[in-house]
Amino acid sequence: MPSLNDSIGCCNSASSVPSSDPPSRILIWLDIDSPKWAKWIMKLWVVYALISMVFAGLTSVIAKIGLAGVSAELGIAIRTCFVFAFVLLFSVFAIQPSQLNTLTGNNYLWLGISAATTTVSWIFYYKAIKDGEVSTVALIDKGSVVVAVLLAFVILQEKITLRTIAGSMLIVSGLLVSAKK
């Protein structure tokens, strides 16, 4: 029987042997003795996406509380200052200085455009949660998944699978159900 320390382990994607390389998959042992659930292998980017999902949900509710008695514009300005400080602090520990030399004009251009679209998104998201219900606003905001899927197909030439189409249709269906109050 595995110990608690064995219940969650990291390995690289090529094998299940632990390595000193950064993990690209996480093994989560559900029930080692069960033939039905031997193990579940999750890619590390999926774990990152799930963590992002949880914190995005927290952000909406916490922001609504923080907007009490102030304008959406002031709220987003204060929030953005905190985000800047937190990301800068994170960057000091996470980025090797030599990585700065790898930046190109193209990186600056596209990251700048991304910052501009993020700014527009945040401004209108804060205006929406200031006056609306977080549960409805957050759901409508998640419709951005459908926009991202379409743009990934058109601009990045990513493959759209039947599963992706079905998931996108379910999101749109959820938006329609939620919006019809």
FITORVEX-739391 format. One record per atom (N, C-alpha, C, CB): atom name; y, x, z. Coordinates in steps of 0.02 Angstrom, whole numbers. Glycine has a CB too. Layout:
BEGIN
{node CA; {Y; X; Z}}
...
This chain:
BEGIN
{node N; {-59; 42; 0}}
{node CA; {0; 0; 0}}
{node C; {62; 44; 0}}
{node CB; {0; -48; 61}}
{node N; {111; 31; -45}}
{node CA; {170; 73; -48}}
{node C; {215; 62; 13}}
{node CB; {210; 60; -112}}
{node N; {252; 114; 30}}
{node CA; {300; 108; 85}}
{node C; {364; 76; 59}}
{node CB; {315; 178; 117}}
{node N; {409; 60; 105}}
{node CA; {473; 31; 86}}
{node C; {511; 79; 41}}
{node CB; {514; 14; 148}}
{node N; {506; 144; 53}}
{node CA; {540; 193; 11}}
{node C; {512; 193; -60}}
{node CB; {533; 262; 41}}
{node N; {450; 172; -68}}
{node CA; {420; 169; -135}}
{node C; {437; 105; -172}}
{node CB; {345; 177; -130}}
{node N; {467; 56; -136}}
{node CA; {476; -9; -167}}
{node C; {528; -9; -222}}
{node CB; {497; -58; -115}}
{node N; {576; 35; -218}}
{node CA; {625; 41; -273}}
{node C; {630; 115; -289}}
{node CB; {696; 11; -253}}
{node N; {613; 132; -350}}
{node CA; {616; 203; -370}}
{node C; {648; 210; -437}}
{node CB; {546; 233; -370}}
{node N; {674; 268; -451}}
{node CA; {706; 281; -515}}
{node C; {662; 327; -556}}
{node CB; {776; 312; -505}}
{node N; {664; 318; -618}}
{node CA; {629; 363; -663}}
{node C; {667; 365; -729}}
{node CB; {555; 342; -674}}
{node N; {653; 416; -770}}
{node CA; {685; 415; -836}}
{node C; {644; 370; -882}}
{node CB; {690; 487; -865}}
{node N; {673; 352; -938}}
{node CA; {642; 302; -981}}
{node C; {579; 326; -1015}}
{node CB; {691; 280; -1033}}
{node N; {568; 390; -1017}}
{node CA; {509; 415; -1052}}
{node C; {446; 409; -1011}}
{node CB; {520; 487; -1071}}
{node N; {452; 410; -945}}
{node CA; {392; 407; -904}}
{node C; {410; 376; -837}}
{node CB; {361; 476; -894}}
{node N; {359; 364; -797}}
{node CA; {372; 337; -731}}
{node C; {371; 392; -679}}
{node CB; {321; 284; -713}}
{node N; {374; 454; -701}}
{node CA; {374; 511; -656}}
{node C; {446; 523; -635}}
{node CB; {343; 574; -689}}
{node N; {460; 525; -569}}
{node CA; {528; 538; -548}}
{node C; {553; 605; -575}}
{node CB; {533; 538; -471}}
{node N; {617; 607; -592}}
{node CA; {646; 669; -619}}
{node C; {714; 680; -589}}
{node CB; {650; 666; -696}}
{node N; {741; 739; -600}}
{node CA; {808; 753; -576}}
{node C; {861; 729; -624}}
{node CB; {816; 828; -563}}
{node N; {841; 709; -685}}
{node CA; {888; 682; -733}}
{node C; {914; 615; -709}}
{node CB; {856; 675; -803}}
{node N; {975; 596; -730}}
{node CA; {999; 530; -711}}
{node C; {951; 477; -738}}
{node CB; {1071; 518; -738}}
{node N; {936; 427; -698}}
{node CA; {887; 377; -720}}
{node C; {916; 331; -773}}
{node CB; {863; 336; -661}}
{node N; {875; 311; -821}}
{node CA; {896; 262; -870}}
{node C; {859; 196; -859}}
{node CB; {885; 287; -941}}
{node N; {811; 196; -813}}
{node CA; {775; 135; -794}}
{node C; {763; 136; -720}}
{node CB; {708; 128; -833}}
{node N; {758; 77; -692}}
{node CA; {741; 71; -621}}
{node C; {677; 32; -617}}
{node CB; {799; 37; -580}}
{node N; {629; 59; -579}}
{node CA; {567; 23; -567}}
{node C; {574; -16; -503}}
{node CB; {506; 72; -564}}
{node N; {559; -78; -506}}
{node CA; {559; -120; -447}}
{node C; {489; -147; -438}}
{node CB; {612; -177; -451}}
{node N; {456; -126; -385}}
{node CA; {388; -149; -371}}
{node C; {392; -217; -338}}
{node CB; {350; -98; -326}}
{node N; {366; -268; -372}}
{node CA; {368; -336; -345}}
{node C; {309; -347; -297}}
{node CB; {367; -387; -401}}
{node N; {250; -332; -319}}
{node CA; {191; -338; -278}}
{node C; {138; -293; -309}}
{node CB; {166; -413; -273}}
{node N; {131; -235; -281}}
{node CA; {88; -184; -311}}
{node C; {15; -205; -317}}
{node CB; {93; -121; -270}}
{node N; {-7; -249; -272}}
{node CA; {-77; -270; -272}}
{node C; {-90; -329; -320}}
{node CB; {-98; -289; -203}}
{node N; {-39; -361; -344}}
{node CA; {-48; -419; -386}}
{node C; {-54; -398; -459}}
{node CB; {11; -468; -377}}
{node N; {-109; -417; -493}}
{node CA; {-115; -400; -564}}
{node C; {-63; -436; -606}}
{node CB; {-185; -417; -589}}
{node N; {-40; -494; -582}}
{node CA; {8; -533; -619}}
{node C; {77; -499; -619}}
{node CB; {14; -603; -588}}
{node N; {97; -468; -564}}
{node CA; {162; -436; -558}}
{node C; {153; -363; -538}}
{node CB; {206; -472; -507}}
{node N; {129; -321; -582}}
{node CA; {117; -251; -565}}
{node C; {184; -216; -553}}
{node CB; {77; -216; -621}}
{node N; {228; -219; -601}}
{node CA; {295; -190; -593}}
{node C; {341; -219; -645}}
{node CB; {292; -112; -598}}
{node N; {404; -213; -631}}
{node CA; {455; -238; -676}}
{node C; {501; -179; -690}}
{node CB; {495; -300; -647}}
{node N; {509; -162; -752}}
{node CA; {552; -105; -770}}
{node C; {617; -133; -798}}
{node CB; {517; -58; -821}}
{node N; {672; -113; -767}}
{node CA; {737; -137; -788}}
{node C; {779; -77; -811}}
{node CB; {773; -175; -730}}
{node N; {809; -83; -869}}
{node CA; {853; -30; -893}}
{node C; {914; -26; -847}}
{node CB; {874; -43; -967}}
{node N; {938; 34; -837}}
{node CA; {993; 45; -791}}
{node C; {1056; 8; -811}}
{node CB; {1008; 120; -785}}
{node N; {1069; 2; -876}}
{node CA; {1129; -34; -897}}
{node C; {1125; -107; -878}}
{node CB; {1139; -26; -973}}
{node N; {1065; -135; -873}}
{node CA; {1058; -204; -851}}
{node C; {1077; -210; -778}}
{node CB; {985; -230; -863}}
{node N; {1056; -161; -738}}
{node CA; {1076; -160; -668}}
{node C; {1152; -156; -662}}
{node CB; {1042; -100; -631}}
{node N; {1184; -113; -701}}
{node CA; {1257; -109; -700}}
{node C; {1288; -176; -719}}
{node CB; {1280; -54; -749}}
{node N; {1261; -209; -769}}
{node CA; {1287; -274; -791}}
{node C; {1280; -326; -735}}
{node CB; {1252; -298; -855}}
{node N; {1224; -325; -700}}
{node CA; {1213; -373; -646}}
{node C; {1262; -360; -588}}
{node CB; {1141; -369; -620}}
{node N; {1273; -297; -573}}
{node CA; {1322; -280; -521}}
{node C; {1391; -304; -542}}
{node CB; {1323; -203; -507}}
{node N; {1409; -292; -606}}
{node CA; {1473; -315; -633}}
{node C; {1479; -391; -626}}
{node CB; {1480; -294; -706}}
{node N; {1426; -426; -641}}
{node CA; {1426; -499; -638}}
{node C; {1442; -523; -567}}
{node CB; {1358; -528; -660}}
{node N; {1409; -493; -518}}
{node CA; {1420; -513; -448}}
{node C; {1492; -500; -427}}
{node CB; {1371; -475; -401}}
{node N; {1518; -440; -443}}
{node CA; {1586; -424; -423}}
{node C; {1638; -464; -462}}
{node CB; {1599; -350; -432}}
{node N; {1624; -482; -525}}
{node CA; {1670; -524; -563}}
{node C; {1675; -593; -530}}
{node CB; {1647; -531; -637}}
{node N; {1618; -619; -507}}
{node CA; {1618; -682; -471}}
{node C; {1657; -678; -406}}
{node CB; {1547; -705; -457}}
{node N; {1648; -625; -369}}
{node CA; {1686; -615; -307}}
{node C; {1761; -610; -322}}
{node CB; {1662; -551; -271}}
{node N; {1777; -574; -375}}
{node CA; {1847; -563; -393}}
{node C; {1884; -629; -402}}
{node CB; {1852; -522; -457}}
{node N; {1854; -676; -436}}
{node CA; {1888; -740; -450}}
{node C; {1906; -777; -386}}
{node CB; {1843; -784; -493}}
{node N; {1858; -781; -340}}
{node CA; {1869; -818; -278}}
{node C; {1920; -781; -234}}
{node CB; {1803; -828; -240}}
{node N; {1911; -715; -228}}
{node CA; {1957; -676; -186}}
{node C; {2028; -679; -215}}
{node CB; {1933; -602; -182}}
{node N; {2035; -675; -281}}
{node CA; {2101; -678; -313}}
{node C; {2134; -745; -299}}
{node CB; {2095; -667; -389}}
{node N; {2097; -800; -303}}
{node CA; {2125; -866; -290}}
{node C; {2154; -868; -219}}
{node CB; {2071; -922; -299}}
{node N; {2117; -840; -171}}
{node CA; {2141; -838; -102}}
{node C; {2205; -795; -98}}
{node CB; {2086; -810; -54}}
{node N; {2204; -738; -133}}
{node CA; {2262; -693; -133}}
{node C; {2324; -721; -166}}
{node CB; {2243; -629; -166}}
{node N; {2316; -770; -209}}
{node CA; {2373; -800; -244}}
{node C; {2408; -854; -203}}
{node CB; {2350; -830; -310}}
{node N; {2382; -870; -145}}
{node CA; {2413; -922; -103}}
{node C; {2485; -903; -87}}
{node CB; {2372; -934; -38}}
{node N; {2532; -945; -108}}
{node CA; {2602; -935; -92}}
{node C; {2639; -885; -136}}
{node CB; {2607; -912; -23}}
{node N; {2606; -855; -186}}
{node CA; {2641; -810; -232}}
{node C; {2626; -831; -304}}
{node CB; {2618; -736; -220}}
{node N; {2667; -806; -350}}
{node CA; {2657; -823; -420}}
{node C; {2597; -784; -448}}
{node CB; {2720; -807; -461}}
{node N; {2570; -811; -501}}
{node CA; {2514; -777; -536}}
{node C; {2537; -709; -561}}
{node CB; {2487; -820; -594}}
{node N; {2599; -705; -584}}
{node CA; {2626; -643; -611}}
{node C; {2631; -589; -557}}
{node CB; {2695; -656; -642}}
{node N; {2656; -607; -498}}
{node CA; {2660; -558; -444}}
{node C; {2589; -539; -421}}
{node CB; {2701; -588; -384}}
{node N; {2545; -588; -418}}
{node CA; {2477; -574; -396}}
{node C; {2442; -524; -442}}
{node CB; {2437; -639; -394}}
{node N; {2449; -534; -508}}
{node CA; {2415; -488; -554}}
{node C; {2447; -419; -553}}
{node CB; {2417; -516; -626}}
{node N; {2513; -416; -541}}
{node CA; {2546; -351; -537}}
{node C; {2520; -311; -476}}
{node CB; {2623; -359; -532}}
{node N; {2514; -344; -419}}
{node CA; {2489; -311; -359}}
{node C; {2416; -292; -369}}
{node CB; {2496; -357; -297}}
{node N; {2376; -338; -395}}
{node CA; {2305; -324; -407}}
{node C; {2297; -264; -453}}
{node CB; {2269; -386; -438}}
{node N; {2337; -261; -506}}
{node CA; {2331; -207; -555}}
{node C; {2347; -139; -523}}
{node CB; {2377; -220; -614}}
{node N; {2396; -138; -478}}
{node CA; {2411; -75; -442}}
{node C; {2350; -53; -401}}
{node CB; {2472; -85; -395}}
{node N; {2318; -100; -367}}
{node CA; {2258; -82; -329}}
{node C; {2201; -59; -376}}
{node CB; {2234; -142; -287}}
{node N; {2192; -95; -431}}
{node CA; {2139; -75; -479}}
{node C; {2152; -4; -504}}
{node CB; {2136; -125; -539}}
{node N; {2214; 10; -522}}
{node CA; {2232; 77; -545}}
{node C; {2214; 130; -493}}
{node CB; {2307; 81; -562}}
{node N; {2233; 118; -431}}
{node CA; {2219; 166; -377}}
{node C; {2143; 175; -367}}
{node CB; {2252; 143; -311}}
{node N; {2106; 120; -366}}
{node CA; {2034; 124; -356}}
{node C; {1999; 160; -414}}
{node CB; {2004; 54; -347}}
{node N; {2019; 145; -475}}
{node CA; {1988; 177; -533}}
{node C; {2006; 251; -535}}
{node CB; {2010; 142; -599}}
{node N; {2068; 267; -518}}
{node CA; {2088; 337; -516}}
{node C; {2047; 376; -464}}
{node CB; {2163; 343; -500}}
{node N; {2038; 346; -405}}
{node CA; {1998; 378; -353}}
{node C; {1926; 386; -376}}
{node CB; {2001; 336; -288}}
{node N; {1898; 335; -407}}
{node CA; {1830; 339; -433}}
{node C; {1825; 395; -485}}
{node CB; {1809; 271; -465}}
{node N; {1875; 399; -528}}
{node CA; {1874; 449; -582}}
{node C; {1874; 520; -556}}
{node CB; {1934; 438; -628}}
{node N; {1909; 532; -501}}
{node CA; {1912; 599; -472}}
{node C; {1841; 623; -455}}
{node CB; {1957; 599; -409}}
{node N; {1799; 577; -433}}
{node CA; {1731; 596; -414}}
{node C; {1681; 591; -471}}
{node CB; {1708; 553; -357}}
{node N; {1694; 548; -520}}
{node CA; {1644; 533; -571}}
{node C; {1653; 571; -636}}
{node CB; {1644; 461; -585}}
{node N; {1713; 598; -649}}
{node CA; {1726; 629; -714}}
{node C; {1734; 704; -705}}
{node CB; {1789; 599; -746}}
{node N; {1695; 741; -744}}
{node CA; {1702; 813; -745}}
{node C; {1766; 829; -786}}
{node CB; {1638; 849; -777}}
{node N; {1808; 874; -761}}
{node CA; {1870; 891; -798}}
{node C; {1859; 911; -871}}
{node CB; {1906; 948; -762}}
{node N; {1802; 942; -886}}
{node CA; {1788; 962; -955}}
{node C; {1782; 903; -1002}}
{node CB; {1723; 1003; -957}}
{node N; {1768; 843; -975}}
{node CA; {1763; 784; -1018}}
{node C; {1830; 765; -1049}}
{node CB; {1737; 725; -978}}
{node N; {1885; 784; -1017}}
{node CA; {1951; 768; -1044}}
{node C; {1961; 800; -1113}}
{node CB; {2006; 791; -996}}
{node N; {1929; 857; -1124}}
{node CA; {1936; 892; -1189}}
{node C; {1899; 855; -1245}}
{node CB; {1909; 962; -1183}}
{node N; {1856; 808; -1229}}
{node CA; {1818; 772; -1280}}
{node C; {1856; 712; -1308}}
{node CB; {1752; 750; -1252}}
{node N; {1912; 694; -1276}}
{node CA; {1950; 635; -1299}}
{node C; {1984; 650; -1367}}
{node CB; {2004; 616; -1247}}
{node N; {1980; 601; -1410}}
{node CA; {2012; 607; -1476}}
{node C; {2066; 554; -1482}}
{node CB; {1959; 598; -1534}}
{node N; {2105; 559; -1535}}
{node CA; {2156; 508; -1548}}
{node C; {2125; 440; -1557}}
{node CB; {2195; 526; -1610}}
{node N; {2066; 438; -1587}}
{node CA; {2030; 375; -1596}}
{node C; {2011; 344; -1529}}
{node CB; {1967; 386; -1639}}
{node N; {1989; 386; -1481}}
{node CA; {1974; 361; -1414}}
{node C; {2036; 330; -1382}}
{node CB; {1947; 418; -1369}}
{node N; {2092; 366; -1385}}
{node CA; {2154; 341; -1357}}
{node C; {2175; 275; -1389}}
{node CB; {2210; 393; -1364}}
{node N; {2170; 272; -1455}}
{node CA; {2189; 211; -1492}}
{node C; {2148; 152; -1469}}
{node CB; {2180; 222; -1567}}
{node N; {2082; 156; -1471}}
{node CA; {2039; 99; -1455}}
{node C; {2039; 82; -1381}}
{node CB; {1968; 113; -1478}}
{node N; {2044; 133; -1338}}
{node CA; {2049; 118; -1266}}
{node C; {2116; 86; -1250}}
{node CB; {2039; 182; -1224}}
{node N; {2168; 106; -1286}}
{node CA; {2234; 75; -1278}}
{node C; {2234; 2; -1301}}
{node CB; {2287; 113; -1317}}
{node N; {2201; -11; -1358}}
{node CA; {2196; -80; -1381}}
{node C; {2155; -121; -1331}}
{node CB; {2163; -83; -1452}}
{node N; {2102; -92; -1304}}
{node CA; {2062; -125; -1253}}
{node C; {2104; -142; -1192}}
{node CB; {2001; -82; -1233}}
{node N; {2147; -95; -1172}}
{node CA; {2191; -107; -1115}}
{node C; {2239; -165; -1129}}
{node CB; {2231; -44; -1098}}
{node N; {2264; -168; -1190}}
{node CA; {2310; -222; -1208}}
{node C; {2274; -290; -1207}}
{node CB; {2339; -210; -1278}}
{node N; {2213; -293; -1233}}
{node CA; {2177; -357; -1232}}
{node C; {2157; -375; -1160}}
{node CB; {2114; -353; -1276}}
{node N; {2141; -325; -1119}}
{node CA; {2126; -338; -1049}}
{node C; {2188; -367; -1014}}
{node CB; {2103; -273; -1013}}
{node N; {2245; -339; -1029}}
{node CA; {2308; -363; -998}}
{node C; {2320; -436; -1015}}
{node CB; {2367; -320; -1022}}
{node N; {2313; -454; -1078}}
{node CA; {2323; -523; -1099}}
{node C; {2272; -568; -1064}}
{node CB; {2317; -531; -1175}}
{node N; {2209; -547; -1062}}
{node CA; {2157; -586; -1029}}
{node C; {2173; -596; -955}}
{node CB; {2089; -550; -1036}}
{node N; {2191; -543; -921}}
{node CA; {2206; -548; -849}}
{node C; {2266; -593; -835}}
{node CB; {2218; -479; -819}}
{node N; {2318; -586; -876}}
{node CA; {2379; -627; -865}}
{node C; {2361; -701; -869}}
{node CB; {2433; -610; -917}}
{node N; {2325; -721; -921}}
{node CA; {2310; -792; -929}}
{node C; {2255; -815; -881}}
{node CB; {2290; -806; -1000}}
{node N; {2210; -770; -863}}
{node CA; {2159; -787; -813}}
{node C; {2193; -802; -746}}
{node CB; {2107; -730; -806}}
{node N; {2240; -760; -726}}
{node CA; {2275; -771; -663}}
{node C; {2316; -835; -664}}
{node CB; {2319; -712; -646}}
{node N; {2348; -849; -720}}
{node CA; {2385; -911; -726}}
{node C; {2338; -971; -720}}
{node CB; {2423; -914; -794}}
{node N; {2278; -965; -749}}
{node CA; {2230; -1020; -747}}
{node C; {2202; -1030; -676}}
{node CB; {2173; -1006; -795}}
{node N; {2183; -975; -641}}
{node CA; {2155; -985; -574}}
{node C; {2208; -1004; -523}}
{node CB; {2119; -922; -551}}
{node N; {2271; -987; -536}}
{node CA; {2324; -1008; -491}}
{node C; {2329; -1084; -488}}
{node CB; {2392; -978; -512}}
{node N; {2324; -1116; -546}}
{node CA; {2332; -1189; -550}}
{node C; {2267; -1228; -555}}
{node CB; {2374; -1205; -608}}
{node N; {2214; -1195; -577}}
{node CA; {2151; -1231; -588}}
{node C; {2098; -1215; -537}}
{node CB; {2125; -1217; -657}}
{node N; {2040; -1245; -547}}
{node CA; {1982; -1232; -504}}
{node C; {1948; -1169; -528}}
{node CB; {1933; -1293; -504}}
{node N; {1934; -1123; -481}}
{node CA; {1902; -1060; -499}}
{node C; {1835; -1073; -534}}
{node CB; {1892; -1017; -437}}
{node N; {1797; -1121; -510}}
{node CA; {1731; -1134; -539}}
{node C; {1736; -1152; -614}}
{node CB; {1695; -1190; -501}}
{node N; {1785; -1190; -632}}
{node CA; {1794; -1210; -702}}
{node C; {1824; -1153; -743}}
{node CB; {1837; -1273; -707}}
{node N; {1876; -1122; -716}}
{node CA; {1909; -1067; -752}}
{node C; {1860; -1010; -765}}
{node CB; {1970; -1042; -711}}
{node N; {1821; -992; -714}}
{node CA; {1774; -936; -722}}
{node C; {1722; -953; -775}}
{node CB; {1739; -921; -655}}
{node N; {1700; -1015; -777}}
{node CA; {1650; -1034; -827}}
{node C; {1681; -1031; -898}}
{node CB; {1624; -1105; -813}}
{node N; {1741; -1057; -905}}
{node CA; {1774; -1053; -970}}
{node C; {1784; -980; -991}}
{node CB; {1842; -1091; -969}}
{node N; {1805; -939; -943}}
{node CA; {1816; -867; -956}}
{node C; {1751; -834; -981}}
{node CB; {1841; -832; -892}}
{node N; {1695; -856; -955}}
{node CA; {1631; -826; -975}}
{node C; {1612; -845; -1047}}
{node CB; {1575; -847; -927}}
{node N; {1650; -891; -1076}}
{node CA; {1642; -905; -1147}}
{node C; {1659; -843; -1188}}
{node CB; {1686; -963; -1167}}
{node N; {1692; -795; -1157}}
{node CA; {1708; -732; -1190}}
{node C; {1644; -697; -1213}}
{node CB; {1748; -686; -1144}}
{node N; {1588; -713; -1182}}
{node CA; {1523; -686; -1203}}
{node C; {1510; -703; -1276}}
{node CB; {1466; -712; -1158}}
{node N; {1523; -765; -1294}}
{node CA; {1512; -788; -1363}}
{node C; {1558; -750; -1410}}
{node CB; {1523; -864; -1369}}
{node N; {1621; -742; -1390}}
{node CA; {1669; -704; -1431}}
{node C; {1645; -632; -1439}}
{node CB; {1740; -705; -1399}}
{node N; {1622; -601; -1384}}
{node CA; {1597; -532; -1387}}
{node C; {1536; -526; -1432}}
{node CB; {1580; -508; -1316}}
{node N; {1491; -574; -1429}}
{node CA; {1431; -573; -1471}}
{node C; {1451; -576; -1545}}
{node CB; {1383; -631; -1454}}
{node N; {1496; -621; -1561}}
{node CA; {1519; -628; -1631}}
{node C; {1554; -565; -1655}}
{node CB; {1565; -689; -1638}}
{node N; {1599; -538; -1613}}
{node CA; {1635; -477; -1633}}
{node C; {1588; -416; -1637}}
{node CB; {1691; -463; -1583}}
{node N; {1539; -413; -1593}}
{node CA; {1490; -358; -1595}}
{node C; {1451; -361; -1661}}
{node CB; {1441; -362; -1535}}
{node N; {1437; -421; -1685}}
{node CA; {1401; -430; -1748}}
{node C; {1446; -410; -1807}}
{node CB; {1378; -503; -1757}}
{node N; {1508; -434; -1807}}
{node CA; {1553; -423; -1863}}
{node C; {1580; -351; -1864}}
{node CB; {1611; -472; -1860}}
{node N; {1603; -326; -1807}}
{node CA; {1637; -261; -1806}}
{node C; {1588; -203; -1795}}
{node CB; {1689; -260; -1752}}
{node N; {1541; -212; -1747}}
{node CA; {1495; -157; -1730}}
{node C; {1429; -160; -1767}}
{node CB; {1482; -158; -1656}}
{node N; {1420; -213; -1806}}
{node CA; {1357; -225; -1843}}
{node C; {1296; -225; -1797}}
{node CB; {1348; -171; -1897}}
{node N; {1305; -252; -1736}}
{node CA; {1248; -259; -1691}}
{node C; {1204; -316; -1716}}
{node CB; {1271; -271; -1618}}
{node N; {1140; -310; -1703}}
{node CA; {1093; -361; -1723}}
{node C; {1100; -422; -1678}}
{node CB; {1021; -334; -1722}}
{node N; {1100; -480; -1708}}
{node CA; {1100; -543; -1670}}
{node C; {1030; -572; -1674}}
{node CB; {1155; -593; -1697}}
{node N; {998; -579; -1617}}
{node CA; {930; -605; -1615}}
{node C; {932; -680; -1602}}
{node CB; {888; -569; -1561}}
{node N; {875; -711; -1612}}
{node CA; {868; -782; -1598}}
{node C; {882; -795; -1524}}
{node CB; {798; -807; -1617}}
{node N; {860; -749; -1481}}
{node CA; {872; -756; -1409}}
{node C; {947; -753; -1394}}
{node CB; {834; -701; -1370}}
{node N; {984; -709; -1428}}
{node CA; {1056; -704; -1417}}
{node C; {1091; -767; -1441}}
{node CB; {1084; -642; -1455}}
{node N; {1070; -793; -1497}}
{node CA; {1099; -856; -1523}}
{node C; {1086; -913; -1475}}
{node CB; {1071; -872; -1593}}
{node N; {1024; -918; -1451}}
{node CA; {1005; -971; -1404}}
{node C; {1046; -965; -1339}}
{node CB; {930; -969; -1388}}
{node N; {1053; -904; -1313}}
{node CA; {1092; -893; -1253}}
{node C; {1165; -911; -1263}}
{node CB; {1087; -821; -1230}}
{node N; {1192; -893; -1320}}
{node CA; {1262; -910; -1335}}
{node C; {1272; -985; -1340}}
{node CB; {1284; -876; -1400}}
{node N; {1223; -1019; -1371}}
{node CA; {1227; -1092; -1377}}
{node C; {1224; -1125; -1307}}
{node CB; {1170; -1118; -1422}}
{node N; {1183; -1097; -1263}}
{node CA; {1180; -1124; -1195}}
{node C; {1246; -1114; -1158}}
{node CB; {1122; -1090; -1156}}
{node N; {1278; -1057; -1169}}
{node CA; {1343; -1045; -1138}}
{node C; {1395; -1095; -1164}}
{node CB; {1367; -972; -1152}}
{node N; {1396; -1106; -1229}}
{node CA; {1443; -1155; -1258}}
{node C; {1427; -1224; -1231}}
{node CB; {1439; -1154; -1335}}
{node N; {1363; -1241; -1226}}
{node CA; {1344; -1306; -1198}}
{node C; {1369; -1313; -1127}}
{node CB; {1268; -1315; -1200}}
{node N; {1361; -1261; -1087}}
{node CA; {1385; -1261; -1018}}
{node C; {1460; -1270; -1015}}
{node CB; {1365; -1198; -983}}
{node N; {1496; -1238; -1060}}
{node CA; {1569; -1245; -1063}}
{node C; {1588; -1316; -1078}}
{node CB; {1598; -1198; -1116}}
{node N; {1554; -1347; -1126}}
{node CA; {1570; -1416; -1145}}
{node C; {1556; -1465; -1087}}
{node CB; {1530; -1437; -1207}}
{node N; {1499; -1454; -1054}}
{node CA; {1482; -1497; -997}}
{node C; {1533; -1489; -941}}
{node CB; {1411; -1481; -971}}
{node N; {1552; -1427; -926}}
{node CA; {1598; -1413; -873}}
{node C; {1668; -1439; -888}}
{node CB; {1600; -1339; -860}}
{node N; {1690; -1432; -950}}
{node CA; {1757; -1452; -969}}
{node C; {1766; -1528; -970}}
{node CB; {1774; -1423; -1036}}
{node N; {1712; -1564; -973}}
{node CA; {1715; -1637; -978}}
{node C; {1713; -1668; -908}}
{node CB; {1656; -1665; -1021}}
{node N; {1769; -1664; -873}}
{node CA; {1772; -1691; -804}}
{node C; {1803; -1758; -803}}
{node CB; {1811; -1644; -758}}
